[in-house]
Amino acid sequence: MVCELIALASVMAHGDLGVVLNKKIKDEDRPGVLLKMLEKVHQECYPRPFRQILNAQGEPTNIADITAGFLTRDELPKLYGICGNELHQGTLEKIGRYPQTGDSYKIILSWYEKILQLLGMHKIKVYNSTAEIWVGMENAQTKQPFWSFMEKLTPEQVEELRKKGVIPGMAALRR
């Protein structure tokens, strides 16, 4: 189900942002197929994990992309298939036939950690824009999920917004 939710959330994010999604995409529920269809519209539709870089006061000052250890786009359909094979046993003769090994727990934990690494804090590039949706699964204070719509600005755009009073000066941001 988590694999399906990752793919469906990617589709939802793009549908809400004006990407024209055809009926085939809207009716599909297999994560691998769904993402392939969405990638034809927007190549960068899969979430990308990152971490915040904090200053001495614990305030975020920058971000760094996470490049390994997370559930990749190519691994998502593989995990979906593995889970489907285990959860949907088929006939009565097959029930309990999959061997339980000492490694089973380690394998499950490994996939779990990859999912957490992907979803903990991630961003999705907005179609036809420099903007991104940033999502965190748990705010440190509220313990609730949160999201932000972020857009890359040039120094000139930042200065223009400061002049208009939209962005406060750095002293105001540090209070």
Stockholm file with secondary structure:
# STOCKHOLM 1.0

chainA/1-175         MVCELIALASVMAHGDLGVVLNKKIKDEDRPGVLLKMLEKVHQECYPRPFRQILNAQGEPTNIADITAGFLTRDELPKLYGICGNELHQGTLEKIGRYPQTGDSYKIILSWYEKILQLLGMHKIKVYNSTAEIWVGMENAQTKQPFWSFMEKLTPEQVEELRKKGVIPGMAALRR
#=GR chainA/1-175 SS CHHHHHHHHHHHHHHHTTCCCCHHHHHCCCHHHHHHHHHHHCTTCSCEEEEEEECTTSCEEEEEECCSSSCCTTHHHHHHHHHHHHHCCCSGGGTTCSCCCTTHHHHHHHHHHHHHHHHSEEEEECTTSSEEEEEESCCTTTCSCEEEEEECCCHHHHHHHHHTTSSCCHHHHHC
#=GC SS_cons         CHHHHHHHHHHHHHHHTTCCCCHHHHHCCCHHHHHHHHHHHCTTCSCEEEEEEECTTSCEEEEEECCSSSCCTTHHHHHHHHHHHHHCCCSGGGTTCSCCCTTHHHHHHHHHHHHHHHHSEEEEECTTSSEEEEEESCCTTTCSCEEEEEECCCHHHHHHHHHTTSSCCHHHHHC
//
